[in-house]
């Protein structure tokens, strides 16, 4: 099976279209690790586009929960709170209901792959350090656990011991997966990367060859920025896209 892996689209339609346009016919199923909305100016257009995708498994993220009214906004910082309040007001009733119905992670995709937003032990936890990565690897039920939430591509590996793996960087990063190990992998953010690379990030997984590839593609950044400013959202949300932070 060949999977297209998406996460953290954050209402960035230009980035999503660039990713989908880069890999037509190269996958059979789509995985989305959550946060379709928040920060960007196209929440309805992004949801509409994702809903058109066939053979897709989608879980919710923390911005999806707040945007849909499942949770309150109090845990968000000032910028995120401003953006998700605007998003909630912009969502159509149909898209809000669809967003609210998304399942929480973790979700098992097949006998080899599972997905979550933050971690397999808590959908809202950020995995940035080895301690949380170790805990997640012990809780994960499948060989490969894909996650999002941090907007930073990362790979963690555990066989007889824990092994940090060089972080995925550059236009294309390939990882050959060992059946004897367990992996925790973040393929980065489609709509708002935060690793210093402004290009949209996504993953391609081939379970036959046991190969996972993290890929970066440029997108129409200027249009995405202009939409944010035109919507009256904080300008810093537009500026940060250009520096990948």
C-alpha positions as CSV (number, residue, x, y, z in Angstrom):
1,X,0.0,0.0,0.0
2,X,1.2,3.5,-0.8
3,X,0.0,6.3,1.6
4,X,0.1,10.0,1.2
5,X,0.7,11.5,4.7
6,X,-0.7,14.9,5.6
7,X,-0.8,16.9,8.8
8,X,-1.4,20.4,10.1
9,X,-2.9,21.9,7.0
10,X,-4.0,24.9,9.0
11,X,-6.4,26.4,6.4
12,X,-3.6,27.0,3.9
13,X,-5.2,26.1,0.6
14,X,-2.2,27.0,-1.5
15,X,0.1,24.7,0.4
16,X,-2.5,21.8,0.2
17,X,-3.0,22.2,-3.5
18,X,0.8,22.2,-4.1
19,X,1.2,19.0,-2.1
20,X,-1.7,17.3,-3.9
21,X,-0.4,18.5,-7.3
22,X,3.0,17.1,-6.6
23,X,2.0,13.5,-6.2
24,X,-1.0,12.6,-8.5
25,X,-1.2,8.8,-9.0
26,X,1.6,8.1,-6.5
27,X,-0.6,6.9,-3.7
28,X,-3.6,4.7,-3.0
29,X,-4.8,6.0,0.4
30,X,-4.5,9.3,2.3
31,X,-3.7,9.7,6.0
32,X,-4.3,13.0,7.7
33,X,-3.1,13.6,11.3
34,X,-5.3,16.5,12.1
35,X,-5.5,20.3,12.3
36,X,-7.2,21.1,9.1
37,X,-8.0,24.6,10.4
38,X,-6.5,27.4,12.4
39,X,-4.1,30.2,11.5
40,X,-4.8,30.3,7.8
41,X,-7.6,32.2,5.8
42,X,-9.2,29.3,4.0
43,X,-10.8,26.9,6.5
44,X,-13.9,26.1,4.5
45,X,-12.0,25.7,1.2
46,X,-9.5,23.4,2.8
47,X,-12.2,21.3,4.4
48,X,-14.1,21.1,1.2
49,X,-11.0,20.0,-0.7
50,X,-10.2,17.3,1.9
51,X,-13.7,16.1,1.9
52,X,-13.4,15.5,-1.9
53,X,-10.4,13.1,-1.4
54,X,-11.3,9.5,-1.7
55,X,-9.8,6.7,0.5
56,X,-8.8,9.1,3.2
57,X,-8.5,8.5,7.0
58,X,-8.6,11.8,8.9
59,X,-8.4,12.4,12.6
60,X,-8.9,15.6,14.5
61,X,-6.3,18.1,15.9
62,X,-6.6,20.5,18.8
63,X,-7.5,23.4,16.4
64,X,-10.2,21.3,14.8
65,X,-11.7,20.6,18.3
66,X,-11.8,24.3,19.3
67,X,-12.9,25.4,15.8
68,X,-15.8,23.0,15.9
69,X,-16.8,24.0,19.4
70,X,-15.9,20.7,21.1
71,X,-13.4,22.4,23.4
72,X,-12.9,26.0,24.6
73,X,-10.2,28.4,23.5
74,X,-8.6,29.0,26.9
75,X,-5.5,26.8,26.4
76,X,-4.5,28.7,23.2
77,X,-1.9,31.5,23.1
78,X,-3.0,34.9,21.9
79,X,-2.4,34.4,18.2
80,X,-3.9,31.0,18.1
81,X,-6.9,32.2,20.1
82,X,-7.5,35.1,17.7
83,X,-7.2,32.9,14.6
84,X,-9.4,30.1,15.9
85,X,-12.1,32.5,17.0
86,X,-12.2,34.0,13.5
87,X,-12.2,30.4,12.1
88,X,-15.1,29.3,14.2
89,X,-17.2,32.2,12.9
90,X,-16.2,31.6,9.3
91,X,-17.0,27.8,9.2
92,X,-20.2,26.8,7.5
93,X,-22.6,24.8,9.7
94,X,-22.0,21.7,7.5
95,X,-18.2,22.0,7.8
96,X,-18.4,22.6,11.5
97,X,-20.5,19.5,12.0
98,X,-18.1,17.5,9.8
99,X,-15.1,18.7,11.7
100,X,-16.8,17.9,15.1
101,X,-17.4,14.4,13.9
102,X,-13.7,13.6,13.2
103,X,-12.4,10.8,15.4
104,X,-9.7,11.3,18.0
105,X,-6.4,9.5,17.6
106,X,-4.8,7.1,17.9
107,X,-6.4,5.2,15.0
108,X,-5.0,2.0,13.6
109,X,-4.7,2.2,9.8
110,X,-3.7,-1.4,9.2
111,X,-1.6,-4.1,10.9
112,X,1.5,-2.0,10.5
113,X,0.6,1.7,10.8
114,X,-1.3,3.9,13.3
115,X,-1.8,7.6,13.5
116,X,-2.4,10.3,16.2
117,X,-2.3,14.0,16.3
118,X,-0.1,14.8,19.4
119,X,0.9,11.3,20.8
120,X,-0.7,7.9,21.1
121,X,-1.1,8.5,24.9
122,X,-2.6,12.0,24.6
123,X,-3.9,13.6,21.4
124,X,-2.9,17.1,22.7
125,X,0.7,16.4,24.0
126,X,3.6,17.8,22.0
127,X,6.4,15.4,21.4
128,X,9.6,17.4,21.3
129,X,12.0,15.5,23.6
130,X,13.3,12.0,24.0
131,X,11.3,11.3,27.2
132,X,7.9,11.8,25.5
133,X,9.1,10.0,22.4
134,X,10.1,7.0,24.5
135,X,6.8,7.0,26.3
136,X,4.9,7.2,22.9
137,X,6.9,4.3,21.4
138,X,6.1,2.1,24.4
139,X,2.4,2.9,24.1
140,X,2.2,2.6,20.3
141,X,0.5,-0.6,19.1
142,X,1.9,-0.7,15.5
143,X,5.4,-0.7,14.0
144,X,5.0,2.8,12.7
145,X,3.1,5.6,14.5
146,X,2.6,8.8,12.5
147,X,2.0,12.0,14.4
148,X,1.7,15.8,13.9
149,X,1.0,18.8,16.1
150,X,4.6,20.1,16.4
151,X,4.9,21.2,12.8
152,X,8.5,19.9,12.9
153,X,9.6,16.7,11.0
154,X,11.1,14.2,13.3
155,X,12.0,10.5,13.5
156,X,12.3,8.4,16.7
157,X,13.3,4.7,16.7
158,X,13.2,1.9,19.3
159,X,14.4,-1.7,18.9
160,X,16.2,-3.2,21.8
161,X,16.9,0.3,22.9
162,X,16.0,3.9,22.0
163,X,17.8,5.4,19.0
164,X,17.5,9.1,17.9
165,X,17.5,9.4,14.1
166,X,18.8,12.4,12.2
167,X,15.8,14.8,11.7
168,X,14.3,14.8,8.2
169,X,15.6,17.9,6.4
170,X,15.9,19.1,2.8
171,X,13.8,18.5,-0.3
172,X,13.6,14.8,0.2
173,X,14.5,12.5,3.2
174,X,14.2,8.7,2.8
175,X,13.9,6.3,5.7
176,X,14.1,2.6,5.3
177,X,12.0,1.0,8.1
178,X,13.2,-2.1,9.9
179,X,10.4,-4.6,10.8
180,X,12.3,-5.4,14.0
181,X,12.0,-1.9,15.3
182,X,9.2,0.6,16.2
183,X,9.1,4.1,14.8
184,X,7.5,7.4,15.7
185,X,7.5,9.8,12.8
186,X,6.3,13.3,12.1
187,X,6.3,14.2,8.4
188,X,6.0,17.9,9.1
189,X,3.3,20.5,8.4
190,X,1.6,21.1,5.1
191,X,0.3,24.5,6.0
192,X,2.6,26.0,8.6
193,X,6.1,24.5,8.9
194,X,8.1,25.5,11.9
195,X,11.5,24.0,11.2
196,X,12.9,27.0,9.4
197,X,11.9,25.7,5.9
198,X,8.9,27.5,4.6
199,X,8.1,24.8,2.0
200,X,5.0,22.6,2.6
201,X,6.0,19.2,4.1
202,X,4.3,15.9,3.7
203,X,5.1,12.2,3.6
204,X,4.9,9.2,1.3
205,X,4.9,5.7,2.7
206,X,5.3,2.5,0.7
207,X,4.6,-0.5,2.9
208,X,5.8,-3.0,0.3
209,X,9.3,-1.5,0.2
210,X,9.1,-0.3,3.8
211,X,10.2,3.1,2.7
212,X,9.0,6.4,4.2
213,X,9.9,9.6,2.4
214,X,9.5,13.2,3.8
215,X,9.1,15.7,0.9
216,X,9.1,19.5,0.7
217,X,7.5,21.5,-2.0
218,X,7.2,25.2,-2.6
219,X,3.8,26.8,-2.9
220,X,2.2,30.2,-3.7
221,X,3.3,31.8,-0.4
222,X,2.4,35.3,-1.4
223,X,-1.2,34.5,-2.1
224,X,-1.6,32.6,1.2
225,X,-0.1,35.6,3.0
226,X,-2.3,38.1,1.2
227,X,-5.4,36.2,2.1
228,X,-4.5,36.2,5.8
229,X,-4.0,39.9,5.8
230,X,-7.1,40.6,3.8
231,X,-9.1,38.5,6.3
232,X,-8.1,40.8,9.1
233,X,-6.1,38.1,10.9
234,X,-2.8,39.2,12.7
235,X,-0.2,40.0,10.1
236,X,2.4,38.0,12.0
237,X,0.5,34.8,10.9
238,X,1.3,35.8,7.3
239,X,4.9,36.8,8.0
240,X,5.8,33.6,9.8
241,X,4.9,31.5,6.8
242,X,7.9,33.1,4.9
243,X,10.4,32.0,7.5
244,X,9.0,28.6,8.4
245,X,8.5,29.6,12.0
